[in-house]
Amino acid sequence: MCADWLHGVCVNITPSDAEKFEVYVCPRCSTEKKQEFLNKPITGETRHRLLHLIEQLLVSESRESVCV
């Protein structure tokens, strides 16, 4: 998500940790609360709900483009 490329070791992330992130925001680009949320893997019911929401948004967007 950040424009900068970072060494994992410099931000205390192992290669296996990095594979778990859906999105990573470096400490410089993020507030502590936002980083705490974004740097966790999204799994289970939360992942399912987010994917469903994305599908709804895509369907809504395609309907709007047809009507314009």
Secondary structure as UniProt FT lines:
FT   HELIX           8..11
FT   HELIX           15..20
FT   HELIX           27..29
FT   HELIX           32..38
FT   HELIX           44..67
//
